Amino acid sequence: MISLKKIFLTTLAGIFLSALMIICIVSCKKSKDNDQTADGEVKQVVETQNGITYKLYTKTNSASFKGILIMGSGNNESNPSPGSMDGAAENDLCKKAAQNGYASAIVQYRKTPGLSNWDLSAQMVGEDYDKCIKAIAAKYGLDKNRSVIGGYSYASYMLLTNTADRTDLAYCKGLLAPCGATDATYFHLPIYSIVCSGNNEDGGLSGKNLYNAIRNDSPYKSLSEGITDNSCNTHCGGNWTDKLYTRMVNWLQ
């Protein structure tokens, strides 16, 4: 005969295990929810899909979008770290895009070799942008061809190099390239280069000078633009959120 004491201990153990499971579920849910925040009409969440991590901005309660915008951060070209998702300029632009019906994200591209292997770095960053676009397109059933890429400083340099040398991202509608430079004069998609006056961007052409240097036989020159902003004179010193957003909209019309 089973003793009452044994029944009591078995029941108590069951109750204890059930309580632990409930605590674990609540705790895990809370941890997951901490990655997602809502700011009025815009929701942001950090997620990892298709082997890439990104901060995603979308309009709250919206499941259909006009297109995709992917931005990337600056970095130390001598010793790059993984791309940051916290830059004010990138977040401002992505938030504005989301408010107006686009799915936008800041990609955490991988740590790259930087100056020690510039071309490989550009290839790696391009691959990570491609993964990010495809992840968001798959998530919402969007056409990956309706996408615009961009980045500030280091990310801009990397994308200018990538889109000059490779066709990995040629399906995109355009490249937003603030405070970046390149020696290239032919690209596989339209570019929008904007810099402050003063030649603060090392390594080649930028702004209006870059646009002027684009080869006339390029099918994308008419869709490109270069601006040298005389209202600022430092590296990435301009407030260009509205200009970048307007160019993105024009490409995605």
N, C-alpha and C positions, 0 to 999 in steps of 0.2 A: 504494500500500500504506500502510495506517495504521501509523504508527510505534508501537513499544512505549511510548515516552515519552508519546505522546498518549493511549493507552489507560490508562496509569497515572494521568495527570492527570485524565482523565474519571472514572475509578473513585474517585479520592481526593475529587473534588468531590462525587460522589454520597454518599459516606460522610459527608462534612462536613455536607451538607444534611440527611441523615437524622438526624444527631446533634442538629442545631439544632431539628428538628421534635420530637424526643423531649423535649428540654429545655423547649421551649415548652409542650408538653402537660402535663408534670409541674408546671411553674411555674404554669400557668393553673389546674390542678386544685387546687394548694395554695392559691392565692389565693381560689378559690371556697370551699374547705373552711374557710378562716379565718373566714367569716361564720357558720359553724354550729358550735355547741358543745353538748355533752351534760353535764348535771349529774345523775348518777344516773338516775332514771326520767324525767326531763324533758329534752326537746331544744328548743333555741332557734335560730332562724335569721332573719337579716334578708333580706328579699326585696322585690322590686318586681313587682307584678302589677296589672293593670287600671288602670295609671296612678297607683298609690299605693305608697309604701314603708311597711313596717311590720316590727316585730319579732314573730315568731310563736313561741308556746310550744305544744308538743304533748307528749303522753306518748310516750316512746320506743317505737318499734315498734307504734304504734297507728294504725289507719287509719279508725276509726269514733269519732264523738264525740257527746256529749250535747247540745251546743249551742255557740254562739259568744259570746265576750266580747271587746269592743273598748274599750280605755281610751286616754285622751289626757292630755297633760301640762299643767302650769301654764305661764304665760308672762308677759311684760311687756306689759300691755294698751296702754301708750302707744306701744310700738314692738315688736310681736311678731316673733319669729323662727319658722322652721318648728318644729313640735312636736318636743320631745325624746323619745327612746326610752330614756333612761337613768335616769329618776326611780325612786328606791327603792320608793316606795309602789305605783306602777303595776306595776313588775316583780314585787314580792312578791305582789300580787293575781293577776296573770296566771299566775305560777308555781303558785300554790295551785290555781287553776282547772284548769290543765293536769294537775297531779298527780291530780286527781279526774275526769279524763275529758272535759274541755272543750277546744276549740280557742280559744286566747286570744291577743290581740295588742295591742301598743301602736302606734297609728297616728302616722305623721309627717305631721300635717296641714300644709297650705301656710302660708307667711307670709301673714298677713291684715292689713287696715288697722287693726284694733284700735279704739281709741276714736274715730278719725276717721270710721269708718263701721261702727258696731256691728252693724247688721242684715246688711250684706254679709259681715262677718266670720263671723257665725253661720251664714249660708247656705253659705259656703265650707267651714267646718269640718264642717257636716252633710253636704255633698256628699262630702267625703273619708272620713268614717265609712261612708257608704253604699257607696263604691267598695271600701273595705277589707272590709266584710261580704260583698259580692258576690264579691270575689276569693277569700276563704277558703271560702265556700259552694261556689263552682265547683270549687275545687281538691279538695275532699273529698266532693263530692256531697251537701252538707248543705242543709237548708231554711233560707233566710235569715231566715224569720220566727221561727226559734228562736235569737234573738240578743238580747243585752243590751249596751247602750252605757253608757259612763261616762267620767268625767274628773275631774281634780283642778283646783281653782282656775279658771284661765282657760278650760280645756276644759269645766269644769262650767258656768260662766257661758254659754259659747257654746251648749252643748247645751240648757240651760234656755230660752234665747231661741229657739233653732231649733225645739224641740218645742212651744213655745207658739204660735209664729207660722206654722209650716209643717208639712206632713205627710210630708216626705221620709223620715223615720225612724219613721213611725207603725206600720210593720210590726214593730218591735222589741217585745220583751216588757216592757222597762222601761229607765229611766235612773237610773244611780247618780251622784248629784250631790254628792260631798263638797266642803265649803268653797266653795260657789258660792251666788249669790243672784240674785233676779229680782223684778220687779214684777208678773209674770204670775200669774194665779190660775186659769188653765185650760190644760191640756196635752193633747196628743194621744196620750199613753201614760202608764203609771204612773211615778212618780218616787220616789226615796229620797234625801232631803236630810239630811245629817248635818254638823254644825258644832260647833266649840268654843263654850263660853259666852263672853260678852263682846262680842257684836255686832262681830266682826272682819271680816265680809263686807260691803263697801260695795255699794250699788246696789240695795237692796230687801230682800225677805223671804228667810229661810233657816231651816233646821232645823225645829223644831216650829212656829214661827210661820208658815213657808211652808205646811206641811201644813194648819194650821188655816185658812189663807186660801184654800185650794183650794175652788172653788165646789162647792156640794152637788149641783148637777146634773151634775157631771163623772162619766162612767161609770168613771173610773179612780181616784177618791178612795179607794175601799175597798181598792184594791191598792197604794196609796201609803203612805208613812210619812215623818215628819219627826222628827229627834232633835237636841236640843241637849245636847251632852256636857259635863257639869259637871266632868269629870275633867281638862279642858284649857281654856286660855283664850287661845290664840294662833291665828292663821290656819293651818289645816291641821295643828294640833298634836297631833291624836289618832292613836292606832294602831287603825285601823278595818278592817284586812284581813279579819278573821273576820266582822265585821258585814256588810261589803259582799258577801263571798262567800256568806254565808247568804241574804241578800236575793236575789242572783242565782239561787241554786238554787231558791228558792221560786217565782220568776217562771218558771223553765224546767221546772218539774215537769210 
